[in-house]
Amino acid sequence: MVSTPWAVVSLESGTDPRVAEGPARLQPRPFPPAVVAGFARKFDWDITVDVDDDVGEIALMEITAQRWIFGGP
């Protein structure tokens, strides 16, 4: 039996959470240039380094959201 890697991620705003579930796969290096540029632009973060002192080893996972859960008032 082959199982599909599955991930659940949550973006917590404190009052309006978002949860996504779906199949996941680890992206091999080198990361796509558009993704590297997007992280640099949005977060001022170079994801091409092997280790970041703030987060440890850097890995990039692609998650295809198949289910969203929205919360809040």
PDB file of N, H, CA, C and O in Angstrom:
ATOM      1  N   MET A   1       0.840  -1.178   0.000  1.00  0.00           N
ATOM      2  CA  MET A   1       0.000   0.000   0.000  1.00  0.00           C
ATOM      3  C   MET A   1       0.885   1.241   0.000  1.00  0.00           C
ATOM      4  O   MET A   1       1.816   1.343   0.799  1.00  0.00           O
ATOM      5  N   VAL A   2       0.598   2.171  -0.884  1.00  0.00           N
ATOM      6  H   VAL A   2      -0.158   2.088  -1.533  1.00  0.00           H
ATOM      7  CA  VAL A   2       1.346   3.419  -0.974  1.00  0.00           C
ATOM      8  C   VAL A   2       0.506   4.521  -0.353  1.00  0.00           C
ATOM      9  O   VAL A   2      -0.668   4.683  -0.687  1.00  0.00           O
ATOM     10  N   SER A   3       1.110   5.273   0.548  1.00  0.00           N
ATOM     11  H   SER A   3       2.063   5.141   0.820  1.00  0.00           H
ATOM     12  CA  SER A   3       0.375   6.377   1.151  1.00  0.00           C
ATOM     13  C   SER A   3       0.884   7.703   0.587  1.00  0.00           C
ATOM     14  O   SER A   3       2.050   7.827   0.213  1.00  0.00           O
ATOM     15  N   THR A   4       0.016   8.662   0.535  1.00  0.00           N
ATOM     16  H   THR A   4      -0.932   8.562   0.839  1.00  0.00           H
ATOM     17  CA  THR A   4       0.360   9.994   0.063  1.00  0.00           C
ATOM     18  C   THR A   4       0.708  10.866   1.260  1.00  0.00           C
ATOM     19  O   THR A   4      -0.079  10.959   2.202  1.00  0.00           O
ATOM     20  N   PRO A   5       1.881  11.511   1.240  1.00  0.00           N
ATOM     21  CA  PRO A   5       2.192  12.444   2.333  1.00  0.00           C
ATOM     22  C   PRO A   5       1.126  13.534   2.401  1.00  0.00           C
ATOM     23  O   PRO A   5       0.721  14.082   1.376  1.00  0.00           O
ATOM     24  N   TRP A   6       0.687  13.836   3.590  1.00  0.00           N
ATOM     25  H   TRP A   6       1.016  13.391   4.423  1.00  0.00           H
ATOM     26  CA  TRP A   6      -0.412  14.769   3.810  1.00  0.00           C
ATOM     27  C   TRP A   6       0.033  15.804   4.830  1.00  0.00           C
ATOM     28  O   TRP A   6       0.756  15.478   5.772  1.00  0.00           O
ATOM     29  N   ALA A   7      -0.392  17.048   4.649  1.00  0.00           N
ATOM     30  H   ALA A   7      -0.979  17.312   3.884  1.00  0.00           H
ATOM     31  CA  ALA A   7      -0.009  18.106   5.581  1.00  0.00           C
ATOM     32  C   ALA A   7      -1.228  18.923   5.987  1.00  0.00           C
ATOM     33  O   ALA A   7      -2.202  19.044   5.243  1.00  0.00           O
ATOM     34  N   VAL A   8      -1.143  19.467   7.166  1.00  0.00           N
ATOM     35  H   VAL A   8      -0.352  19.369   7.770  1.00  0.00           H
ATOM     36  CA  VAL A   8      -2.145  20.397   7.664  1.00  0.00           C
ATOM     37  C   VAL A   8      -1.374  21.626   8.146  1.00  0.00           C
ATOM     38  O   VAL A   8      -0.467  21.517   8.971  1.00  0.00           O
ATOM     39  N   VAL A   9      -1.745  22.792   7.624  1.00  0.00           N
ATOM     40  H   VAL A   9      -2.482  22.880   6.954  1.00  0.00           H
ATOM     41  CA  VAL A   9      -1.091  24.034   8.034  1.00  0.00           C
ATOM     42  C   VAL A   9      -2.148  25.013   8.514  1.00  0.00           C
ATOM     43  O   VAL A   9      -3.290  24.992   8.055  1.00  0.00           O
ATOM     44  N   SER A  10      -1.753  25.865   9.437  1.00  0.00           N
ATOM     45  H   SER A  10      -0.826  25.882   9.810  1.00  0.00           H
ATOM     46  CA  SER A  10      -2.683  26.825  10.007  1.00  0.00           C
ATOM     47  C   SER A  10      -2.071  28.212   9.980  1.00  0.00           C
ATOM     48  O   SER A  10      -0.914  28.399  10.356  1.00  0.00           O
ATOM     49  N   LEU A  11      -2.844  29.170   9.540  1.00  0.00           N
ATOM     50  H   LEU A  11      -3.784  29.018   9.235  1.00  0.00           H
ATOM     51  CA  LEU A  11      -2.477  30.581   9.610  1.00  0.00           C
ATOM     52  C   LEU A  11      -3.375  31.193  10.669  1.00  0.00           C
ATOM     53  O   LEU A  11      -4.572  31.370  10.442  1.00  0.00           O
ATOM     54  N   GLU A  12      -2.820  31.511  11.803  1.00  0.00           N
ATOM     55  H   GLU A  12      -1.848  31.367  11.987  1.00  0.00           H
ATOM     56  CA  GLU A  12      -3.609  31.956  12.956  1.00  0.00           C
ATOM     57  C   GLU A  12      -3.514  33.463  13.110  1.00  0.00           C
ATOM     58  O   GLU A  12      -2.443  34.008  13.375  1.00  0.00           O
ATOM     59  N   SER A  13      -4.632  34.119  12.942  1.00  0.00           N
ATOM     60  H   SER A  13      -5.502  33.676  12.726  1.00  0.00           H
ATOM     61  CA  SER A  13      -4.653  35.560  13.137  1.00  0.00           C
ATOM     62  C   SER A  13      -5.057  35.922  14.564  1.00  0.00           C
ATOM     63  O   SER A  13      -4.956  37.083  14.960  1.00  0.00           O
ATOM     64  N   GLY A  14      -5.507  34.952  15.326  1.00  0.00           N
ATOM     65  H   GLY A  14      -5.589  34.009  15.004  1.00  0.00           H
ATOM     66  CA  GLY A  14      -5.991  35.215  16.674  1.00  0.00           C
ATOM     67  C   GLY A  14      -7.499  35.283  16.735  1.00  0.00           C
ATOM     68  O   GLY A  14      -8.104  34.819  17.701  1.00  0.00           O
ATOM     69  N   THR A  15      -8.113  35.852  15.717  1.00  0.00           N
ATOM     70  H   THR A  15      -7.622  36.228  14.931  1.00  0.00           H
ATOM     71  CA  THR A  15      -9.572  35.955  15.695  1.00  0.00           C
ATOM     72  C   THR A  15     -10.197  35.359  14.436  1.00  0.00           C
ATOM     73  O   THR A  15     -11.414  35.185  14.373  1.00  0.00           O
ATOM     74  N   ASP A  16      -9.371  35.044  13.430  1.00  0.00           N
ATOM     75  H   ASP A  16      -8.382  35.186  13.481  1.00  0.00           H
ATOM     76  CA  ASP A  16      -9.896  34.570  12.160  1.00  0.00           C
ATOM     77  C   ASP A  16      -8.959  33.522  11.562  1.00  0.00           C
ATOM     78  O   ASP A  16      -8.297  33.793  10.560  1.00  0.00           O
ATOM     79  N   PRO A  17      -8.890  32.300  12.172  1.00  0.00           N
ATOM     80  CA  PRO A  17      -7.922  31.301  11.714  1.00  0.00           C
ATOM     81  C   PRO A  17      -8.263  30.715  10.348  1.00  0.00           C
ATOM     82  O   PRO A  17      -9.424  30.679   9.940  1.00  0.00           O
ATOM     83  N   ARG A  18      -7.229  30.259   9.657  1.00  0.00           N
ATOM     84  H   ARG A  18      -6.286  30.288   9.989  1.00  0.00           H
ATOM     85  CA  ARG A  18      -7.349  29.565   8.374  1.00  0.00           C
ATOM     86  C   ARG A  18      -6.552  28.274   8.475  1.00  0.00           C
ATOM     87  O   ARG A  18      -5.404  28.290   8.920  1.00  0.00           O
ATOM     88  N   VAL A  19      -7.145  27.160   8.067  1.00  0.00           N
ATOM     89  H   VAL A  19      -8.077  27.148   7.705  1.00  0.00           H
ATOM     90  CA  VAL A  19      -6.463  25.868   8.086  1.00  0.00           C
ATOM     91  C   VAL A  19      -6.611  25.255   6.704  1.00  0.00           C
ATOM     92  O   VAL A  19      -7.702  25.250   6.134  1.00  0.00           O
ATOM     93  N   ALA A  20      -5.505  24.734   6.163  1.00  0.00           N
ATOM     94  H   ALA A  20      -4.619  24.738   6.626  1.00  0.00           H
ATOM     95  CA  ALA A  20      -5.523  24.053   4.868  1.00  0.00           C
ATOM     96  C   ALA A  20      -4.987  22.641   5.046  1.00  0.00           C
ATOM     97  O   ALA A  20      -4.045  22.408   5.803  1.00  0.00           O
ATOM     98  N   GLU A  21      -5.607  21.699   4.331  1.00  0.00           N
ATOM     99  H   GLU A  21      -6.372  21.888   3.716  1.00  0.00           H
ATOM    100  CA  GLU A  21      -5.163  20.302   4.352  1.00  0.00           C
ATOM    101  C   GLU A  21      -4.960  19.846   2.922  1.00  0.00           C
ATOM    102  O   GLU A  21      -5.698  20.251   2.023  1.00  0.00           O
ATOM    103  N   GLY A  22      -3.948  18.994   2.708  1.00  0.00           N
ATOM    104  H   GLY A  22      -3.349  18.665   3.438  1.00  0.00           H
ATOM    105  CA  GLY A  22      -3.764  18.448   1.374  1.00  0.00           C
ATOM    106  C   GLY A  22      -2.471  17.681   1.234  1.00  0.00           C
ATOM    107  O   GLY A  22      -1.647  17.649   2.148  1.00  0.00           O
ATOM    108  N   PRO A  23      -2.302  17.060   0.076  1.00  0.00           N
ATOM    109  CA  PRO A  23      -1.074  16.312  -0.176  1.00  0.00           C
ATOM    110  C   PRO A  23       0.119  17.267  -0.213  1.00  0.00           C
ATOM    111  O   PRO A  23       0.003  18.423  -0.620  1.00  0.00           O
ATOM    112  N   ALA A  24       1.271  16.748   0.225  1.00  0.00           N
ATOM    113  H   ALA A  24       1.366  15.809   0.556  1.00  0.00           H
ATOM    114  CA  ALA A  24       2.463  17.575   0.317  1.00  0.00           C
ATOM    115  C   ALA A  24       3.654  16.863  -0.291  1.00  0.00           C
ATOM    116  O   ALA A  24       3.737  15.635  -0.286  1.00  0.00           O
ATOM    117  N   ARG A  25       4.577  17.659  -0.817  1.00  0.00           N
ATOM    118  H   ARG A  25       4.509  18.657  -0.822  1.00  0.00           H
ATOM    119  CA  ARG A  25       5.826  17.083  -1.295  1.00  0.00           C
ATOM    120  C   ARG A  25       6.955  18.061  -1.036  1.00  0.00           C
ATOM    121  O   ARG A  25       6.801  19.275  -1.176  1.00  0.00           O
ATOM    122  N   LEU A  26       8.084  17.505  -0.658  1.00  0.00           N
ATOM    123  H   LEU A  26       8.209  16.519  -0.545  1.00  0.00           H
ATOM    124  CA  LEU A  26       9.275  18.286  -0.398  1.00  0.00           C
ATOM    125  C   LEU A  26       9.874  18.711  -1.729  1.00  0.00           C
ATOM    126  O   LEU A  26      10.073  17.881  -2.616  1.00  0.00           O
ATOM    127  N   GLN A  27      10.163  20.002  -1.872  1.00  0.00           N
ATOM    128  H   GLN A  27      10.001  20.676  -1.152  1.00  0.00           H
ATOM    129  CA  GLN A  27      10.754  20.518  -3.098  1.00  0.00           C
ATOM    130  C   GLN A  27      12.262  20.292  -3.085  1.00  0.00           C
ATOM    131  O   GLN A  27      12.931  20.636  -2.110  1.00  0.00           O
ATOM    132  N   PRO A  28      12.798  19.722  -4.150  1.00  0.00           N
ATOM    133  CA  PRO A  28      14.244  19.530  -4.214  1.00  0.00           C
ATOM    134  C   PRO A  28      14.965  20.862  -4.472  1.00  0.00           C
ATOM    135  O   PRO A  28      14.387  21.809  -5.005  1.00  0.00           O
ATOM    136  N   ARG A  29      16.217  20.900  -4.084  1.00  0.00           N
ATOM    137  H   ARG A  29      16.685  20.130  -3.651  1.00  0.00           H
ATOM    138  CA  ARG A  29      17.053  22.061  -4.406  1.00  0.00           C
ATOM    139  C   ARG A  29      17.651  21.861  -5.783  1.00  0.00           C
ATOM    140  O   ARG A  29      17.868  20.715  -6.177  1.00  0.00           O
ATOM    141  N   PRO A  30      17.923  22.887  -6.519  1.00  0.00           N
ATOM    142  CA  PRO A  30      17.698  24.286  -6.177  1.00  0.00           C
ATOM    143  C   PRO A  30      16.212  24.632  -6.294  1.00  0.00           C
ATOM    144  O   PRO A  30      15.493  24.098  -7.138  1.00  0.00           O
ATOM    145  N   PHE A  31      15.779  25.542  -5.419  1.00  0.00           N
ATOM    146  H   PHE A  31      16.363  25.976  -4.733  1.00  0.00           H
ATOM    147  CA  PHE A  31      14.390  25.972  -5.444  1.00  0.00           C
ATOM    148  C   PHE A  31      14.138  26.805  -6.701  1.00  0.00           C
ATOM    149  O   PHE A  31      15.055  27.454  -7.205  1.00  0.00           O
ATOM    150  N   PRO A  32      12.900  26.793  -7.212  1.00  0.00           N
ATOM    151  CA  PRO A  32      12.580  27.575  -8.410  1.00  0.00           C
ATOM    152  C   PRO A  32      12.894  29.064  -8.193  1.00  0.00           C
ATOM    153  O   PRO A  32      12.565  29.611  -7.141  1.00  0.00           O
ATOM    154  N   PRO A  33      13.521  29.718  -9.167  1.00  0.00           N
ATOM    155  CA  PRO A  33      13.884  31.134  -9.025  1.00  0.00           C
ATOM    156  C   PRO A  33      12.715  32.044  -8.657  1.00  0.00           C
ATOM    157  O   PRO A  33      12.888  32.983  -7.880  1.00  0.00           O
ATOM    158  N   ALA A  34      11.535  31.781  -9.200  1.00  0.00           N
ATOM    159  H   ALA A  34      11.394  31.018  -9.831  1.00  0.00           H
ATOM    160  CA  ALA A  34      10.377  32.626  -8.880  1.00  0.00           C
ATOM    161  C   ALA A  34       9.993  32.509  -7.407  1.00  0.00           C
ATOM    162  O   ALA A  34       9.561  33.487  -6.796  1.00  0.00           O
ATOM    163  N   VAL A  35      10.148  31.318  -6.839  1.00  0.00           N
ATOM    164  H   VAL A  35      10.499  30.523  -7.335  1.00  0.00           H
ATOM    165  CA  VAL A  35       9.836  31.108  -5.420  1.00  0.00           C
ATOM    166  C   VAL A  35      10.872  31.816  -4.548  1.00  0.00           C
ATOM    167  O   VAL A  35      10.519  32.479  -3.573  1.00  0.00           O
ATOM    168  N   VAL A  36      12.149  31.674  -4.902  1.00  0.00           N
ATOM    169  H   VAL A  36      12.436  31.135  -5.694  1.00  0.00           H
ATOM    170  CA  VAL A  36      13.226  32.349  -4.161  1.00  0.00           C
ATOM    171  C   VAL A  36      12.991  33.864  -4.177  1.00  0.00           C
ATOM    172  O   VAL A  36      13.112  34.524  -3.145  1.00  0.00           O
ATOM    173  N   ALA A  37      12.659  34.406  -5.340  1.00  0.00           N
ATOM    174  H   ALA A  37      12.561  33.870  -6.178  1.00  0.00           H
ATOM    175  CA  ALA A  37      12.414  35.845  -5.464  1.00  0.00           C
ATOM    176  C   ALA A  37      11.194  36.269  -4.653  1.00  0.00           C
ATOM    177  O   ALA A  37      11.196  37.334  -4.034  1.00  0.00           O
ATOM    178  N   GLY A  38      10.156  35.442  -4.656  1.00  0.00           N
ATOM    179  H   GLY A  38      10.154  34.578  -5.159  1.00  0.00           H
ATOM    180  CA  GLY A  38       8.945  35.766  -3.891  1.00  0.00           C
ATOM    181  C   GLY A  38       9.209  35.833  -2.397  1.00  0.00           C
ATOM    182  O   GLY A  38       8.723  36.742  -1.724  1.00  0.00           O
ATOM    183  N   PHE A  39       9.981  34.873  -1.861  1.00  0.00           N
ATOM    184  H   PHE A  39      10.376  34.134  -2.407  1.00  0.00           H
ATOM    185  CA  PHE A  39      10.327  34.902  -0.440  1.00  0.00           C
ATOM    186  C   PHE A  39      11.179  36.122  -0.122  1.00  0.00           C
ATOM    187  O   PHE A  39      10.985  36.762   0.912  1.00  0.00           O
ATOM    188  N   ALA A  40      12.121  36.451  -1.003  1.00  0.00           N
ATOM    189  H   ALA A  40      12.278  35.932  -1.843  1.00  0.00           H
ATOM    190  CA  ALA A  40      12.982  37.614  -0.778  1.00  0.00           C
ATOM    191  C   ALA A  40      12.160  38.901  -0.767  1.00  0.00           C
ATOM    192  O   ALA A  40      12.357  39.767   0.085  1.00  0.00           O
ATOM    193  N   ARG A  41      11.243  39.014  -1.715  1.00  0.00           N
ATOM    194  H   ARG A  41      11.083  38.311  -2.407  1.00  0.00           H
ATOM    195  CA  ARG A  41      10.425  40.220  -1.827  1.00  0.00           C
ATOM    196  C   ARG A  41       9.454  40.360  -0.647  1.00  0.00           C
ATOM    197  O   ARG A  41       9.346  41.436  -0.058  1.00  0.00           O
ATOM    198  N   LYS A  42       8.760  39.288  -0.307  1.00  0.00           N
ATOM    199  H   LYS A  42       8.848  38.415  -0.786  1.00  0.00           H
ATOM    200  CA  LYS A  42       7.718  39.369   0.716  1.00  0.00           C
ATOM    201  C   LYS A  42       8.274  39.355   2.135  1.00  0.00           C
ATOM    202  O   LYS A  42       7.790  40.084   3.001  1.00  0.00           O
ATOM    203  N   PHE A  43       9.297  38.524   2.377  1.00  0.00           N
ATOM    204  H   PHE A  43       9.690  37.932   1.674  1.00  0.00           H
ATOM    205  CA  PHE A  43       9.776  38.333   3.745  1.00  0.00           C
ATOM    206  C   PHE A  43      11.201  38.826   3.981  1.00  0.00           C
ATOM    207  O   PHE A  43      11.699  38.742   5.104  1.00  0.00           O
ATOM    208  N   ASP A  44      11.872  39.345   2.933  1.00  0.00           N
ATOM    209  H   ASP A  44      11.467  39.413   2.022  1.00  0.00           H
ATOM    210  CA  ASP A  44      13.275  39.744   3.027  1.00  0.00           C
ATOM    211  C   ASP A  44      14.095  38.577   3.556  1.00  0.00           C
ATOM    212  O   ASP A  44      14.882  38.739   4.488  1.00  0.00           O
ATOM    213  N   TRP A  45      13.908  37.388   2.956  1.00  0.00           N
ATOM    214  H   TRP A  45      13.268  37.256   2.199  1.00  0.00           H
ATOM    215  CA  TRP A  45      14.494  36.145   3.445  1.00  0.00           C
ATOM    216  C   TRP A  45      15.087  35.365   2.276  1.00  0.00           C
ATOM    217  O   TRP A  45      14.382  35.062   1.314  1.00  0.00           O
ATOM    218  N   ASP A  46      16.359  35.042   2.350  1.00  0.00           N
ATOM    219  H   ASP A  46      16.931  35.288   3.131  1.00  0.00           H
ATOM    220  CA  ASP A  46      17.025  34.261   1.323  1.00  0.00           C
ATOM    221  C   ASP A  46      16.888  32.775   1.668  1.00  0.00           C
ATOM    222  O   ASP A  46      17.589  32.276   2.548  1.00  0.00           O
ATOM    223  N   ILE A  47      15.992  32.072   0.982  1.00  0.00           N
ATOM    224  H   ILE A  47      15.422  32.477   0.267  1.00  0.00           H
ATOM    225  CA  ILE A  47      15.750  30.662   1.291  1.00  0.00           C
ATOM    226  C   ILE A  47      16.756  29.734   0.623  1.00  0.00           C
ATOM    227  O   ILE A  47      16.626  28.514   0.723  1.00  0.00           O
ATOM    228  N   THR A  48      17.761  30.294  -0.059  1.00  0.00           N
ATOM    229  H   THR A  48      17.866  31.285  -0.140  1.00  0.00           H
ATOM    230  CA  THR A  48      18.763  29.458  -0.711  1.00  0.00           C
ATOM    231  C   THR A  48      19.894  29.047   0.231  1.00  0.00           C
ATOM    232  O   THR A  48      20.691  28.175  -0.114  1.00  0.00           O
ATOM    233  N   VAL A  49      19.977  29.661   1.412  1.00  0.00           N
ATOM    234  H   VAL A  49      19.329  30.369   1.692  1.00  0.00           H
ATOM    235  CA  VAL A  49      21.023  29.276   2.357  1.00  0.00           C
ATOM    236  C   VAL A  49      20.650  27.924   2.964  1.00  0.00           C
ATOM    237  O   VAL A  49      19.469  27.598   3.082  1.00  0.00           O
ATOM    238  N   ASP A  50      21.652  27.143   3.347  1.00  0.00           N
ATOM    239  H   ASP A  50      22.611  27.407   3.251  1.00  0.00           H
ATOM    240  CA  ASP A  50      21.387  25.808   3.890  1.00  0.00           C
ATOM    241  C   ASP A  50      20.820  25.846   5.299  1.00  0.00           C
ATOM    242  O   ASP A  50      19.980  25.020   5.656  1.00  0.00           O
ATOM    243  N   VAL A  51      21.278  26.803   6.101  1.00  0.00           N
ATOM    244  H   VAL A  51      21.960  27.474   5.810  1.00  0.00           H
ATOM    245  CA  VAL A  51      20.820  26.916   7.485  1.00  0.00           C
ATOM    246  C   VAL A  51      20.608  28.383   7.804  1.00  0.00           C
ATOM    247  O   VAL A  51      21.434  29.227   7.460  1.00  0.00           O
ATOM    248  N   ASP A  52      19.500  28.683   8.462  1.00  0.00           N
ATOM    249  H   ASP A  52      18.828  27.997   8.742  1.00  0.00           H
ATOM    250  CA  ASP A  52      19.193  30.034   8.929  1.00  0.00           C
ATOM    251  C   ASP A  52      19.239  29.991  10.448  1.00  0.00           C
ATOM    252  O   ASP A  52      18.589  29.143  11.059  1.00  0.00           O
ATOM    253  N   ASP A  53      19.992  30.884  11.062  1.00  0.00           N
ATOM    254  H   ASP A  53      20.520  31.572  10.566  1.00  0.00           H
ATOM    255  CA  ASP A  53      20.137  30.879  12.522  1.00  0.00           C
ATOM    256  C   ASP A  53      18.804  30.982  13.252  1.00  0.00           C
ATOM    257  O   ASP A  53      18.670  30.478  14.368  1.00  0.00           O
ATOM    258  N   ASP A  54      17.811  31.632  12.635  1.00  0.00           N
ATOM    259  H   ASP A  54      17.920  32.041  11.729  1.00  0.00           H
ATOM    260  CA  ASP A  54      16.513  31.814  13.283  1.00  0.00           C
ATOM    261  C   ASP A  54      15.615  30.593  13.165  1.00  0.00           C
ATOM    262  O   ASP A  54      14.798  30.346  14.052  1.00  0.00           O
ATOM    263  N   VAL A  55      15.750  29.812  12.072  1.00  0.00           N
ATOM    264  H   VAL A  55      16.414  30.013  11.352  1.00  0.00           H
ATOM    265  CA  VAL A  55      14.821  28.700  11.843  1.00  0.00           C
ATOM    266  C   VAL A  55      15.479  27.343  11.704  1.00  0.00           C
ATOM    267  O   VAL A  55      14.775  26.334  11.666  1.00  0.00           O
ATOM    268  N   GLY A  56      16.793  27.275  11.628  1.00  0.00           N
ATOM    269  H   GLY A  56      17.365  28.095  11.659  1.00  0.00           H
ATOM    270  CA  GLY A  56      17.469  25.994  11.443  1.00  0.00           C
ATOM    271  C   GLY A  56      17.571  25.640   9.974  1.00  0.00           C
ATOM    272  O   GLY A  56      17.672  26.525   9.125  1.00  0.00           O
ATOM    273  N   GLU A  57      17.546  24.331   9.664  1.00  0.00           N
ATOM    274  H   GLU A  57      17.464  23.612  10.354  1.00  0.00           H
ATOM    275  CA  GLU A  57      17.672  23.891   8.281  1.00  0.00           C
ATOM    276  C   GLU A  57      16.441  24.306   7.487  1.00  0.00           C
ATOM    277  O   GLU A  57      15.311  24.159   7.952  1.00  0.00           O
ATOM    278  N   ILE A  58      16.669  24.820   6.297  1.00  0.00           N
ATOM    279  H   ILE A  58      17.588  24.940   5.920  1.00  0.00           H
ATOM    280  CA  ILE A  58      15.574  25.317   5.466  1.00  0.00           C
ATOM    281  C   ILE A  58      15.131  24.240   4.485  1.00  0.00           C
ATOM    282  O   ILE A  58      15.945  23.680   3.751  1.00  0.00           O
ATOM    283  N   ALA A  59      13.843  23.961   4.483  1.00  0.00           N
ATOM    284  H   ALA A  59      13.182  24.416   5.080  1.00  0.00           H
ATOM    285  CA  ALA A  59      13.239  23.039   3.527  1.00  0.00           C
ATOM    286  C   ALA A  59      11.997  23.725   2.961  1.00  0.00           C
ATOM    287  O   ALA A  59      11.381  24.556   3.628  1.00  0.00           O
ATOM    288  N   LEU A  60      11.644  23.384   1.766  1.00  0.00           N
ATOM    289  H   LEU A  60      12.144  22.709   1.224  1.00  0.00           H
ATOM    290  CA  LEU A  60      10.482  23.975   1.118  1.00  0.00           C
ATOM    291  C   LEU A  60       9.506  22.861   0.775  1.00  0.00           C
ATOM    292  O   LEU A  60       9.858  21.921   0.061  1.00  0.00           O
ATOM    293  N   MET A  61       8.289  22.961   1.277  1.00  0.00           N
ATOM    294  H   MET A  61       8.003  23.725   1.856  1.00  0.00           H
ATOM    295  CA  MET A  61       7.271  21.952   1.039  1.00  0.00           C
ATOM    296  C   MET A  61       6.119  22.573   0.248  1.00  0.00           C
ATOM    297  O   MET A  61       5.614  23.642   0.592  1.00  0.00           O
ATOM    298  N   GLU A  62       5.722  21.889  -0.803  1.00  0.00           N
ATOM    299  H   GLU A  62       6.132  21.021  -1.083  1.00  0.00           H
ATOM    300  CA  GLU A  62       4.579  22.323  -1.605  1.00  0.00           C
ATOM    301  C   GLU A  62       3.346  21.563  -1.136  1.00  0.00           C
ATOM    302  O   GLU A  62       3.337  20.332  -1.108  1.00  0.00           O
ATOM    303  N   ILE A  63       2.312  22.300  -0.770  1.00  0.00           N
ATOM    304  H   ILE A  63       2.318  23.300  -0.792  1.00  0.00           H
ATOM    305  CA  ILE A  63       1.063  21.700  -0.298  1.00  0.00           C
ATOM    306  C   ILE A  63      -0.055  22.113  -1.246  1.00  0.00           C
ATOM    307  O   ILE A  63      -0.267  23.301  -1.488  1.00  0.00           O
ATOM    308  N   THR A  64      -0.770  21.123  -1.781  1.00  0.00           N
ATOM    309  H   THR A  64      -0.598  20.157  -1.584  1.00  0.00           H
ATOM    310  CA  THR A  64      -1.918  21.405  -2.638  1.00  0.00           C
ATOM    311  C   THR A  64      -3.165  21.341  -1.759  1.00  0.00           C
ATOM    312  O   THR A  64      -3.638  20.258  -1.411  1.00  0.00           O
ATOM    313  N   ALA A  65      -3.686  22.504  -1.407  1.00  0.00           N
ATOM    314  H   ALA A  65      -3.302  23.383  -1.689  1.00  0.00           H
ATOM    315  CA  ALA A  65      -4.828  22.545  -0.492  1.00  0.00           C
ATOM    316  C   ALA A  65      -6.049  21.905  -1.141  1.00  0.00           C
ATOM    317  O   ALA A  65      -6.498  22.327  -2.207  1.00  0.00           O
ATOM    318  N   GLN A  66      -6.579  20.873  -0.475  1.00  0.00           N
ATOM    319  H   GLN A  66      -6.214  20.530   0.390  1.00  0.00           H
ATOM    320  CA  GLN A  66      -7.805  20.219  -0.947  1.00  0.00           C
ATOM    321  C   GLN A  66      -8.986  20.528  -0.039  1.00  0.00           C
ATOM    322  O   GLN A  66     -10.143  20.311  -0.399  1.00  0.00           O
ATOM    323  N   ARG A  67      -8.674  21.034   1.133  1.00  0.00           N
ATOM    324  H   ARG A  67      -7.734  21.211   1.426  1.00  0.00           H
ATOM    325  CA  ARG A  67      -9.737  21.373   2.077  1.00  0.00           C
ATOM    326  C   ARG A  67      -9.300  22.590   2.875  1.00  0.00           C
ATOM    327  O   ARG A  67      -8.176  22.640   3.375  1.00  0.00           O
ATOM    328  N   TRP A  68     -10.174  23.559   2.994  1.00  0.00           N
ATOM    329  H   TRP A  68     -11.087  23.519   2.588  1.00  0.00           H
ATOM    330  CA  TRP A  68      -9.930  24.759   3.809  1.00  0.00           C
ATOM    331  C   TRP A  68     -10.938  24.786   4.939  1.00  0.00           C
ATOM    332  O   TRP A  68     -12.102  24.428   4.760  1.00  0.00           O
ATOM    333  N   ILE A  69     -10.483  25.210   6.092  1.00  0.00           N
ATOM    334  H   ILE A  69      -9.537  25.501   6.237  1.00  0.00           H
ATOM    335  CA  ILE A  69     -11.362  25.417   7.249  1.00  0.00           C
ATOM    336  C   ILE A  69     -11.174  26.858   7.683  1.00  0.00           C
ATOM    337  O   ILE A  69     -10.049  27.295   7.925  1.00  0.00           O
ATOM    338  N   PHE A  70     -12.263  27.597   7.781  1.00  0.00           N
ATOM    339  H   PHE A  70     -13.177  27.243   7.584  1.00  0.00           H
ATOM    340  CA  PHE A  70     -12.228  28.992   8.186  1.00  0.00           C
ATOM    341  C   PHE A  70     -12.923  29.136   9.520  1.00  0.00           C
ATOM    342  O   PHE A  70     -13.971  28.530   9.746  1.00  0.00           O
ATOM    343  N   GLY A  71     -12.350  29.932  10.407  1.00  0.00           N
ATOM    344  H   GLY A  71     -11.499  30.424  10.224  1.00  0.00           H
ATOM    345  CA  GLY A  71     -12.955  30.162  11.717  1.00  0.00           C
ATOM    346  C   GLY A  71     -13.217  31.637  11.919  1.00  0.00           C
ATOM    347  O   GLY A  71     -13.100  32.443  10.995  1.00  0.00           O
ATOM    348  N   GLY A  72     -13.566  31.967  13.115  1.00  0.00           N
ATOM    349  H   GLY A  72     -13.661  31.313  13.865  1.00  0.00           H
ATOM    350  CA  GLY A  72     -13.814  33.356  13.445  1.00  0.00           C
ATOM    351  C   GLY A  72     -15.262  33.575  13.842  1.00  0.00           C
ATOM    352  O   GLY A  72     -16.077  32.652  13.859  1.00  0.00           O
ATOM    353  N   PRO A  73     -15.551  34.813  14.155  1.00  0.00           N
ATOM    354  CA  PRO A  73     -16.916  35.145  14.622  1.00  0.00           C
ATOM    355  C   PRO A  73     -17.969  34.985  13.567  1.00  0.00           C
ATOM    356  O   PRO A  73     -19.147  35.230  13.828  1.00  0.00           O
TER     357      PRO A  73
END
